[in-house]
Amino acid sequence: MDMLMMLTYAAFAIIAFKVFHVPVTKWTVTTTALGGVFLMAWIYISMAFFHPYTPHAQSYFMTVPISVENKGKVVEVFVKENIPIKKGDPLFRIDPIPYQAQLDQKNAKLTLAKIRLDEFTRLVKTGSARKTEKERYESDVATSQAEVTEAEFNLEMTTIRAPADGHVTQSKVRVGVTAGTLRLSSLMTFVVTEKTYFIAAFKPNALQNIKVGAEAEVIFHSIPGKTFKAKVVKLWDEIAEGQLSPTTAVRMKSFSKTKHPGRIPVEIEILDDLSSYYLPSGTSLGVTVYSEHLKFLAELRRIFLHLFSWQNIISFDEA
């Protein structure tokens, strides 16, 4: 952009000297050169402040790590990657035999406790047993019932189900794999079906000129030569760099690059239809937000944004 501005100003200067025959003296040349420096500096600074652009923007999607509560070998896998499924659909199953055996054992214990409770209930009525002994067997029945409920839950949890509508990606589940060895480890990543979040990370300098509802434009690195209309829907009130937490296990998402700390996340809603383009979730983009100040510079920013979008057609990757 800087080079384009310099070349444009140089073209106007040449026209002034060649076409309009402005005298070439040390004063006119010096004035032209210094004037160009100050003019371009003012345009660049004002445009960056009132109509900011950031290349640090990305689409985000919600995922849920899938892990299991109980340890066991996977005996059946029900889903394939990237196939839409509904909430509650089975994902995979670990060997239920040990947990079925535990349930049978707890049910037998509960049945025996109920039989003994019935016997002591009759004995208490005839005066052949004390009421405290009956209460002990009532407690045994309640304990056995709780153990049965827990065993039923463990058996039910051998079938892992989808937590929401979505699809599975990056699955490490295979028949024969032992699951549940590490509670915090994820066997597969579940992508939840909901809207895609477009988040742009802006420098704090221009934050006062970014308002909810402001007009914005977006370019995708994977779609050269196209710009898309958008608007600002949210300015985040907190950023991860200022978070105070008693533990590092749960940290807010940071939208700042390593070399650019403290950038402010701004959520963008794209108004144009993107259904005809292939845009993987997590793709990068560039975002410009327009303010109500110096509107003629907004038009210049639009021109530069279109030129930026055409730059994406150039790639020097060797792979």
C-alpha positions as CSV (number, residue, x, y, z in Angstrom):
1,M,0.0,0.0,0.0
2,D,2.8,2.4,0.9
3,M,4.5,1.8,-2.5
4,L,1.2,2.4,-4.4
5,M,0.6,5.7,-2.6
6,M,4.1,6.8,-3.4
7,L,3.8,5.9,-7.0
8,T,0.4,7.6,-7.3
9,Y,1.8,10.8,-5.8
10,A,4.8,10.6,-8.0
11,A,2.6,10.3,-11.0
12,F,0.6,13.5,-10.0
13,A,3.9,15.3,-9.5
14,I,5.2,14.3,-12.9
15,I,1.9,15.5,-14.5
16,A,2.3,18.8,-12.7
17,F,5.8,19.4,-13.9
18,K,5.4,17.9,-17.4
19,V,1.8,18.8,-18.4
20,F,1.2,22.0,-16.4
21,H,4.8,23.2,-16.8
22,V,5.4,23.9,-13.2
23,P,9.0,25.4,-13.0
24,V,11.6,22.9,-11.9
25,T,13.5,24.7,-9.1
26,K,15.1,23.7,-5.9
27,W,12.1,25.2,-4.1
28,T,9.4,23.4,-6.1
29,V,11.2,20.1,-6.1
30,T,11.8,20.3,-2.3
31,T,8.2,21.4,-1.7
32,T,6.9,18.6,-3.8
33,A,9.0,16.0,-2.0
34,L,8.3,17.2,1.5
35,G,4.6,17.8,0.7
36,G,4.4,14.2,-0.6
37,V,6.0,12.8,2.6
38,F,3.6,14.8,4.9
39,L,0.6,14.1,2.8
40,M,1.2,10.4,2.6
41,A,2.0,10.2,6.3
42,W,-1.3,12.0,7.1
43,I,-3.3,9.8,4.8
44,Y,-1.7,6.6,6.1
45,I,-2.1,7.6,9.8
46,S,-5.6,8.9,9.5
47,M,-6.8,5.9,7.4
48,A,-5.2,3.5,9.9
49,F,-6.9,5.3,12.8
50,F,-10.4,6.0,11.5
51,H,-10.7,3.0,9.1
52,P,-8.5,0.3,10.6
53,Y,-7.5,-2.8,8.8
54,T,-6.1,-6.0,10.4
55,P,-4.7,-9.1,8.7
56,H,-5.0,-11.0,12.0
57,A,-8.5,-12.4,11.7
58,Q,-9.8,-15.9,11.6
59,S,-13.0,-18.0,11.6
60,Y,-13.6,-20.0,14.8
61,F,-15.8,-23.0,15.5
62,M,-16.9,-24.7,18.7
63,T,-15.5,-28.2,19.5
64,V,-16.1,-30.7,22.3
65,P,-13.4,-33.2,23.3
66,I,-14.7,-36.7,23.5
67,S,-13.3,-38.8,26.4
68,V,-14.7,-41.7,28.4
69,E,-15.3,-42.1,32.1
70,N,-14.7,-45.9,32.2
71,K,-11.7,-47.8,31.1
72,G,-12.1,-50.5,28.5
73,K,-11.3,-51.7,25.0
74,V,-13.3,-50.2,22.1
75,V,-15.4,-53.0,20.6
76,E,-17.5,-51.0,18.1
77,V,-17.2,-47.7,16.3
78,F,-20.5,-46.2,14.9
79,V,-19.4,-43.0,13.1
80,K,-17.1,-41.8,10.4
81,E,-15.3,-38.5,10.3
82,N,-17.1,-35.5,8.8
83,I,-20.5,-37.3,8.6
84,P,-23.3,-35.2,10.2
85,I,-24.9,-36.8,13.3
86,K,-27.6,-35.8,15.8
87,K,-27.4,-35.3,19.5
88,G,-27.5,-38.6,21.4
89,D,-26.4,-40.7,18.4
90,P,-23.8,-43.4,19.5
91,L,-20.2,-42.6,18.6
92,F,-18.5,-45.8,19.9
93,R,-18.8,-48.5,22.5
94,I,-16.3,-49.9,24.9
95,D,-16.5,-53.6,26.1
96,P,-19.7,-53.7,28.3
97,I,-19.1,-57.2,29.7
98,P,-17.2,-56.1,32.9
99,Y,-19.8,-53.5,33.7
100,Q,-22.7,-55.8,32.9
101,A,-21.1,-58.3,35.4
102,Q,-20.9,-55.5,38.0
103,L,-24.5,-54.7,37.5
104,D,-25.6,-58.3,37.8
105,Q,-23.6,-58.6,41.1
106,K,-25.2,-55.4,42.5
107,N,-28.7,-56.6,41.5
108,A,-28.1,-59.9,43.2
109,K,-27.0,-58.1,46.3
110,L,-30.0,-55.8,46.2
111,T,-32.4,-58.8,45.8
112,L,-30.8,-60.5,48.9
113,A,-31.1,-57.3,50.9
114,K,-34.8,-57.0,50.0
115,I,-35.5,-60.6,51.0
116,R,-33.8,-60.1,54.4
117,L,-35.7,-56.9,54.9
118,D,-39.0,-58.6,54.3
119,E,-38.1,-61.4,56.7
120,F,-37.2,-59.0,59.5
121,T,-40.3,-56.9,58.8
122,R,-42.4,-60.0,59.5
123,L,-40.3,-60.8,62.6
124,V,-40.7,-57.3,64.0
125,K,-44.5,-57.5,63.6
126,T,-44.5,-60.7,65.6
127,G,-42.1,-59.3,68.2
128,S,-39.3,-61.9,67.4
129,A,-36.8,-59.2,66.3
130,R,-35.9,-55.7,67.3
131,K,-36.8,-52.7,65.2
132,T,-33.1,-51.5,65.1
133,E,-32.2,-54.7,63.2
134,K,-34.9,-53.9,60.7
135,E,-33.5,-50.4,60.2
136,R,-30.1,-51.8,59.6
137,Y,-31.5,-54.0,56.7
138,E,-33.4,-50.9,55.4
139,S,-30.1,-49.1,55.2
140,D,-28.6,-52.1,53.4
141,V,-31.4,-52.0,50.8
142,A,-30.8,-48.3,50.2
143,T,-27.1,-48.8,49.9
144,S,-27.5,-51.6,47.4
145,Q,-30.1,-49.6,45.4
146,A,-27.5,-46.8,45.1
147,E,-24.9,-49.2,44.0
148,V,-27.2,-50.6,41.3
149,T,-27.9,-47.1,40.1
150,E,-24.2,-46.4,39.8
151,A,-23.6,-49.7,38.0
152,E,-26.4,-49.0,35.6
153,F,-24.9,-45.6,34.9
154,N,-21.4,-47.2,34.3
155,L,-23.0,-49.7,31.9
156,E,-24.8,-46.9,30.1
157,M,-21.6,-44.9,29.8
158,T,-19.9,-47.7,27.9
159,T,-21.7,-46.3,24.8
160,I,-20.4,-42.8,24.1
161,R,-22.9,-40.6,22.5
162,A,-22.8,-37.3,20.6
163,P,-23.1,-34.3,23.0
164,A,-24.9,-32.2,20.3
165,D,-25.6,-32.0,16.6
166,G,-22.4,-32.0,14.6
167,H,-19.7,-34.2,13.3
168,V,-16.6,-36.0,14.4
169,T,-13.1,-35.0,13.2
170,Q,-9.6,-36.2,13.9
171,S,-10.7,-39.4,15.5
172,K,-8.2,-41.7,17.2
173,V,-10.8,-44.3,18.1
174,R,-10.2,-47.8,16.6
175,V,-11.6,-51.2,17.5
176,G,-9.2,-52.7,20.0
177,V,-7.9,-49.3,21.4
178,T,-8.0,-49.1,25.2
179,A,-10.0,-46.0,26.2
180,G,-10.2,-44.3,29.5
181,T,-6.6,-44.7,30.6
182,L,-6.3,-40.9,30.9
183,R,-9.4,-39.0,31.9
184,L,-8.2,-35.7,30.3
185,S,-7.1,-37.2,27.0
186,S,-9.4,-36.8,24.0
187,L,-10.1,-39.7,21.7
188,M,-11.8,-37.6,19.1
189,T,-12.8,-34.1,18.5
190,F,-16.5,-33.3,18.0
191,V,-17.4,-30.2,16.0
192,V,-20.7,-28.7,17.1
193,T,-23.1,-27.5,14.5
194,E,-23.6,-23.8,15.2
195,K,-22.7,-20.5,13.6
196,T,-19.1,-19.8,12.6
197,Y,-17.5,-17.0,14.6
198,F,-15.4,-14.5,12.7
199,I,-13.0,-12.7,15.1
200,A,-10.6,-9.9,14.1
201,A,-7.8,-8.8,16.4
202,F,-7.3,-5.0,16.1
203,K,-4.6,-2.9,17.6
204,P,-6.0,-0.8,20.5
205,N,-5.1,2.5,18.9
206,A,-8.2,2.6,16.7
207,L,-10.6,1.0,19.1
208,Q,-12.6,4.2,19.8
209,N,-13.5,4.3,16.1
210,I,-14.9,0.7,16.1
211,K,-18.5,0.6,17.0
212,V,-21.1,-2.2,17.1
213,G,-23.1,-2.1,13.9
214,A,-20.3,-0.3,12.0
215,E,-19.8,-1.2,8.3
216,A,-16.9,-3.6,7.6
217,E,-15.4,-5.5,4.7
218,V,-13.7,-8.8,4.6
219,I,-11.2,-10.5,2.3
220,F,-10.2,-14.1,2.4
221,H,-6.7,-15.3,1.5
222,S,-8.3,-18.3,-0.2
223,I,-10.6,-16.1,-2.4
224,P,-8.4,-13.6,-4.4
225,G,-10.0,-10.6,-5.9
226,K,-13.2,-10.7,-3.8
227,T,-14.4,-8.5,-0.9
228,F,-17.4,-9.3,1.2
229,K,-19.7,-6.9,3.1
230,A,-19.8,-7.4,6.9
231,K,-20.7,-5.5,10.1
232,V,-19.4,-5.4,13.6
233,V,-21.6,-7.3,16.0
234,K,-19.5,-7.4,19.2
235,L,-16.5,-5.8,20.9
236,W,-15.2,-8.1,23.6
237,D,-14.9,-6.6,27.0
238,E,-12.1,-8.7,28.3
239,I,-8.9,-10.0,26.7
240,A,-6.8,-13.0,27.8
241,E,-3.6,-11.0,28.5
242,G,-5.3,-9.3,31.5
243,Q,-6.8,-12.5,33.0
244,L,-6.1,-13.2,36.7
245,S,-6.9,-16.9,37.5
246,P,-6.0,-19.1,40.4
247,T,-5.2,-21.9,38.0
248,T,-3.7,-22.1,34.5
249,A,-5.8,-25.0,33.6
250,V,-8.6,-22.8,32.3
251,R,-7.4,-19.8,30.2
252,M,-9.3,-17.5,28.0
253,K,-8.7,-17.6,24.3
254,S,-6.1,-15.2,23.2
255,F,-6.5,-13.5,19.8
256,S,-3.1,-11.8,19.9
257,K,-0.1,-13.1,18.0
258,T,3.2,-13.6,19.7
259,K,4.7,-10.4,18.3
260,H,1.5,-8.3,18.8
261,P,0.2,-8.7,22.4
262,G,-2.9,-7.0,23.6
263,R,-4.9,-6.9,20.4
264,I,-8.6,-6.4,20.9
265,P,-11.0,-9.1,19.6
266,V,-13.9,-7.8,17.5
267,E,-16.6,-10.2,16.3
268,I,-17.7,-9.7,12.7
269,E,-20.8,-10.9,10.9
270,I,-20.5,-11.4,7.2
271,L,-23.6,-10.3,5.3
272,D,-22.8,-11.6,1.8
273,D,-23.5,-15.3,0.9
274,L,-20.5,-17.5,1.3
275,S,-22.3,-20.8,0.4
276,S,-20.7,-21.0,-3.1
277,Y,-17.2,-20.9,-1.7
278,Y,-15.2,-23.6,0.0
279,L,-14.0,-22.1,3.3
280,P,-12.7,-24.5,5.9
281,S,-13.5,-23.6,9.5
282,G,-10.5,-21.8,11.0
283,T,-9.5,-20.1,7.7
284,S,-7.7,-16.8,7.9
285,L,-9.0,-13.4,6.6
286,G,-8.4,-9.7,6.6
287,V,-11.0,-7.2,8.0
288,T,-11.5,-3.5,7.6
289,V,-13.9,-1.5,9.7
290,Y,-15.2,1.9,8.5
291,S,-16.1,4.8,10.8
292,E,-18.1,8.0,10.2
293,H,-15.0,10.2,10.2
294,L,-13.1,11.3,7.0
295,K,-15.4,9.3,4.7
296,F,-13.3,10.1,1.6
297,L,-10.5,8.1,3.2
298,A,-12.9,5.2,3.6
299,E,-13.2,5.1,-0.2
300,L,-9.5,5.1,-0.5
301,R,-9.3,2.2,2.0
302,R,-11.8,0.3,-0.1
303,I,-9.6,0.6,-3.1
304,F,-6.6,-0.6,-1.2
305,L,-8.6,-3.5,0.3
306,H,-9.5,-4.6,-3.2
307,L,-5.9,-4.5,-4.2
308,F,-4.9,-6.5,-1.1
309,S,-7.4,-9.1,-2.1
310,W,-5.7,-9.5,-5.5
311,Q,-2.4,-9.9,-3.8
312,N,-3.7,-13.3,-2.5
313,I,-3.5,-14.8,-5.9
314,I,0.3,-14.7,-5.6
315,S,1.9,-17.6,-3.8
316,F,5.5,-18.7,-3.6
317,D,5.0,-21.9,-1.7
318,E,7.0,-24.7,-3.2
319,A,4.9,-27.5,-1.8
